[in-house]
Every structure is written in structure tokens, then in C-alpha cells.
Amino acid sequence: MDSELPAPAERPLNPPRLRPEWLEALGDTLSGPKMQGLARFLRDEKALGKVIYPPGAEIFSALQLTPPEAVRVVILGQDPYHGPGQAHGLSFSVPRGVGIPPSLRNIFKELQRDLKLDKPSHGCLSHWAEQGVLLLNASLTVESGRAGSHQNLGWEVFTDRVIATVRDIGKPIVFMLWGAQARKTVGVLEGFDHCILTAPHPSPLSAHRGFLGCGHFSQANAFLDRCGRGAIDWSLPA
């Protein structure tokens, strides 16, 4: 695996591209047995010639672009895109120049309907991340061509800790939970002064069951304005 992710098992997993603020909150989880087992698994998979997405330098992009104190919205995905060139460490996002995947097309459809925004010319969501939208996947890696292949291997321990860290910061945050897997997070958020928005996944298989028409983007901005945290600019610069 690229040097940015798995350190050898005898050393703590300590990605150099992770912000100090996140390392302070997550360091004990990174050095724990689950993450060290995951590090060994990823090294072994690469040694067998398997292709892992995203590239090692981009696995923690969501945390690098959005420090914990800046988080205003969390959009929780399942795992990275498993096609060549698509995944770059931000849930639902793809790099500029890469075709927009079906789930992201449906997200853009809802943005157009909800906020009357023009259709973006690309699928890179880094502009959202830089404003405090944490684009987090439950699993941060995936094997090429095998959706869900790295679920239940340890990533969830790490990303659950990320969510708990954000939850406990003491600032009101919007959590957009799309799909059954994301909605499992509701229980750990109840009892806090956060806005929890749930809907079916934006995949073409389920978007028509309630994602399209959910109004989450306008609801998020209304909540953030009421709390004095400022609205997100959901448009994407060309």
C-alpha cells in the first residue's frame, strides 16, 4: 500500500497527511488492534497484486480538507467508488475530468430542484469540503471492481470515532444520512442539538423512493442560518 496509509503493524498507523487536530482525536484508534489489523490486510492485498482505491495519498482526503472544528455538515457515504480514477477520498465525489456517477447525478438533480442551482460541469465536491462539509465514507478503501469489499474489516471503528468526535465538538451540525447503512448512525446522534436528515440512497435503484424531493440542502442551510453558522454554498465553481 502507498506509504500514506499502512505503517508496519509494530508501529502506530499515523498517516502523515492527517491534520494534527484529527490525529489528536483519533490517534488511539489509529494505533489500536482493529486499525493495525486493517493495515496488515491492505499491505497483504497489495502484495497479492490487487488494486485498492483511492490511491494511498488520498485515503484521508475528507479529513485533510475539513478540520473537526470547521465541520458544519456531514454527508455519510458507504465506500469509495470502485472504478478506475473515480475515488479520491471524498464521499460521492470524483476528480475533475471523470464522468459523473449515477448517484452523484441524482444528488445534482435534487440540488437543482431544491435550490434552483445550475447543473455542475464536473463532479469534484472539494468546494463543499473546504466550507465544512465532511464527505465521509463508512469504509475508506475498496478493491477495484468489488463494491463493499472492505466493509467490516475495521474502517467502521475509525469512521465511527470520526462521527463521535464531530458530534461532541459542541457546535450544531447537519448530518445527512442517505441509505440504510448511513441511517444506522442515527442512534449515536440522538440527544444532541444536531439536525439529522434521513432519506433513501441517491442510487438510481432507490433515489425515486424519497431522495429526489427530500429538500435536504435547503433544510441544512436553514438550520445553519438559525444557529448562526452560515449557509453552505452548494454550487460548484466551473
VENHUTA-V874078 format. One record per backbone hydrogen bond with DSSP energy under -1.0 kcal/mol. CO is the residue of the C=O (numbers start at 1). NH is the residue of the N-H. If there is no record, write none. Layout:
# VENHUTA-V874078
co nh
CO NH
CO NH
This chain:
# VENHUTA-V874078
co nh
2 5
8 11
15 18
19 23
20 24
21 25
22 26
23 27
26 30
27 31
29 32
32 36
33 37
34 38
35 39
36 40
37 41
38 42
39 43
40 44
41 45
42 46
43 47
44 48
45 50
46 49
51 144
53 142
55 58
56 59
58 61
60 64
61 65
62 66
67 70
68 71
72 174
73 134
74 176
75 136
77 138
78 139
82 145
83 86
89 62
90 93
95 98
101 105
102 106
103 107
104 108
105 109
106 110
107 111
108 112
109 113
110 114
111 115
112 116
123 94
125 128
125 129
126 130
128 131
128 133
129 132
132 72
132 73
134 75
134 136
135 91
136 77
142 53
143 146
146 149
148 151
154 158
155 159
156 160
157 161
158 162
159 163
160 164
161 165
162 166
163 167
164 168
166 169
173 195
174 74
175 197
176 76
177 199
179 183
181 184
182 185
183 186
186 189
186 190
189 192
192 194
195 175
197 177
199 179
203 206
203 207
206 209
207 210
207 212
211 214
215 219
216 220
217 221
218 222
219 223
220 224
221 225
222 226
223 227
224 229
225 228
232 234
